[in-house]
Amino acid sequence: MNKDLSTGLWALASLPGIGPVAMKRLLEYMGGAEALLGADEAVLSQYGPWGKQVAKLLAASDGHRRWQDALNMARREWEIGQKLGLQWVTLVDEAYPNYLKECHDPPTVLFVQGNLPVDYGFAMAVVGTRNISQYGTTILRSFMEELAQAWIPSDVKPLIVSGLARGVDGLAHELALEMGFQTIAVTANGLGHVYPPQHKGLSQRMRNAGGALLTETAALQGPDARLFPRRNRIIAGLVPIVLVAEAAARGGALITAQFANEYDRQVYVFPGRVTDQGYRGCLRLALSGQAQLICSPYDLRVWQQWPLRPRLEDIHADFHRLIAGTAVDSVRAGTSTVKAIQATLHQLPTSGPALGDGAIRIWRGLEVLEEATADRLLELHQGDYSSFVRSLFALESAGYLRRNGSGMWVRLT
């Protein structure tokens, strides 16, 4: 975080007619911040319409004064930020979020309070109405709880991004903290204020848990309606997935979804009743093809390859697919279905299951546990999901275990 480069970039981006698109293009053309800030009008004018615009501004009769005013403002902002404990993360810094950097109009400078994540691979923005319904509250909590229960890796956690507003945003942050997820908030106001004020405690808890608040807005800038769409574009750009939890026919969440589509992000919406005014926006996004309906985090396991444990019904479905696939293969090979299944599975001598290590761990684990859910068996297996399905099917087919009336798996021998 170099003071001169950071303040210079922010000053340049604040000049009239020089926006985030121009700054990204100029940094790419010039090869970095030092080259851009060190270039004179003659050099700048050679770099497309954006370079010509900057050169024209600087060459004007009041160009030098404008540039000095912008620099002085940026330096004052730096000092304010230092007192507030803010980090300046510029478009050329390694800490700048990768997904956001890919956008055509990323903020030149992000002001950060807290710790930015390193990995955004399992990140999801959760946005929606400020007037969340009881149904919306229930379905979002259920979704987050199911995601926490099914999550497998211990070294990485889901990241929940939202805007710290009332309603869906605040609930998304609260649930993320409750479930032990990472969470960061993107604000439309400067980080010298917390808006809304009732979320001051929430913002502090987010930072204490290793999360962050970030914005592109000057530290002492208060909330302004004109800044919210700019904030929404950052939310959409930060992550690969945007979930609209509840949205009426008009609102900021729909703007976020629109930006997400422009950035080629995947947008999901919770389904609501067709008579629910609070879900008109969600339904409109789905009907127009701008979003896909989602009912469970297990959909993310299928569509986004998120590392979630399979549900019991998923395992049963895989059994049927395995049997059907083996039967098809047997017909093609000219052998019987039984022989094809036997060829697919390990040999099972009468003295005990001569299976792979994962299947043996399941078999021995059930001797201690007496009964277990499929999720627990997957933990015992310690292998990938495909091999787990085959091991479980092999054990069941050989009569070593079965499901009881409660749907739990029990050992038979």
Secondary structure as GFF3:
##gff-version 3
##sequence-region A 1 413
A	DSSP	alpha_helix	3	13	.	.	.	ID=ss1
A	DSSP	alpha_helix	20	30	.	.	.	ID=ss2
A	DSSP	alpha_helix	33	38	.	.	.	ID=ss3
A	DSSP	alpha_helix	41	44	.	.	.	ID=ss4
A	DSSP	alpha_helix	48	59	.	.	.	ID=ss5
A	DSSP	alpha_helix	63	84	.	.	.	ID=ss6
A	DSSP	beta_strand	87	90	.	.	.	ID=ss7
A	DSSP	alpha_helix	98	102	.	.	.	ID=ss8
A	DSSP	beta_strand	109	114	.	.	.	ID=ss9
A	DSSP	beta_strand	123	128	.	.	.	ID=ss10
A	DSSP	alpha_helix	134	150	.	.	.	ID=ss11
A	DSSP	beta_strand	159	162	.	.	.	ID=ss12
A	DSSP	alpha_helix	168	179	.	.	.	ID=ss13
A	DSSP	beta_strand	182	186	.	.	.	ID=ss14
A	DSSP	three_ten_helix	197	199	.	.	.	ID=ss15
A	DSSP	alpha_helix	200	208	.	.	.	ID=ss16
A	DSSP	beta_strand	212	215	.	.	.	ID=ss17
A	DSSP	three_ten_helix	225	227	.	.	.	ID=ss18
A	DSSP	alpha_helix	228	238	.	.	.	ID=ss19
A	DSSP	beta_strand	241	246	.	.	.	ID=ss20
A	DSSP	alpha_helix	252	262	.	.	.	ID=ss21
A	DSSP	beta_strand	266	269	.	.	.	ID=ss22
A	DSSP	three_ten_helix	277	279	.	.	.	ID=ss23
A	DSSP	alpha_helix	280	287	.	.	.	ID=ss24
A	DSSP	beta_strand	292	293	.	.	.	ID=ss25
A	DSSP	alpha_helix	298	303	.	.	.	ID=ss26
A	DSSP	alpha_helix	312	333	.	.	.	ID=ss27
A	DSSP	alpha_helix	337	344	.	.	.	ID=ss28
A	DSSP	alpha_helix	357	369	.	.	.	ID=ss29
A	DSSP	beta_strand	371	372	.	.	.	ID=ss30
A	DSSP	alpha_helix	374	381	.	.	.	ID=ss31
A	DSSP	alpha_helix	385	397	.	.	.	ID=ss32
A	DSSP	beta_strand	401	403	.	.	.	ID=ss33
A	DSSP	beta_strand	409	411	.	.	.	ID=ss34
###
